[in-house]
Amino acid sequence: MGIFDGIRDAIFGKAQAATVAPTPEVVPPTAPDVVPPTAPVEAPAPTPTPAAPPAQPTTVPPAAPTPAATTVDIAKVLDESVAASGQQLDWRKSIVDLMKTLGFDSSLAHRKALATELGYAGDMADSATMNTWLHKQVMDKLVASGGRLSGL
């Protein structure tokens, strides 16, 4: 798993944890149809046959989420993370603060690894340019993954 995947999973996972996960529905077993034999009085009693074992309960998995249900308000998740951290982080403009907001290592080495992962072709010695590019790429990829940026 790459660094971007971790960032995406952290944001989308926090949003999913905020919603209640549906529990699987258990369908009770149905009893086999039992029809009492109707026989004339003078007929011998039928030979009993072993009863079928009771049917096992069936677990029905919850329905898969629809694409509309997987849209995550990225800004809301990140703002809540910043508030919980107690730090002053500007994730809207800084890739370093974005990574810190989510608890990721924001060192230059990790940002260079993220830049390589995302296909950065510029000079990695120019960290300011790389950081600006990284922030834009991460935001674009989060939106492409089903996120929504409100208030940005």
Secondary structure, 3 states (H helix, E strand, C coil): CCHHHHHHHHHHHHHHHCCCCCCCEEECCCCCCCCCCCCCCCCCCCCCCCCCCCCCCEEECCCCCCHHHHCEEHHHHHHHHHHHHCCCCCCCCCHHHHHHHCCCCCCHHHHHHHHHHCCCCCCCCCHHHHHHHHHHHHHHHHHHCCEECCCC
